[in-house]
Amino acid sequence: MDSPKVYWLDREGKRQSYSVVPPGVGIEQPTFKGHPWLVANPAGECLDIYLPGEAQERAIITNNGAR
């Protein structure tokens, strides 16, 4: 299985490549309000978008190998 890609969405909503999540691994990304994140499959299709709330938060993204 190819690894999902993580993007930060800039103020214009454009994807800024940030990391790749290897199989069996997770990443923890500290983030703030106004800093949305997008997780995409290797083809670039959106799997999920994370929109942080008011406080400093963390997004935890895992790759368990599920399809």
Secondary structure as UniProt FT lines:
FT   STRAND          5..9
FT   TURN            11..12
FT   STRAND          15..20
FT   TURN            23..24
FT   STRAND          25..31
FT   TURN            33..34
FT   STRAND          37..40
FT   TURN            42..43
FT   STRAND          46..50
FT   STRAND          57..63
//
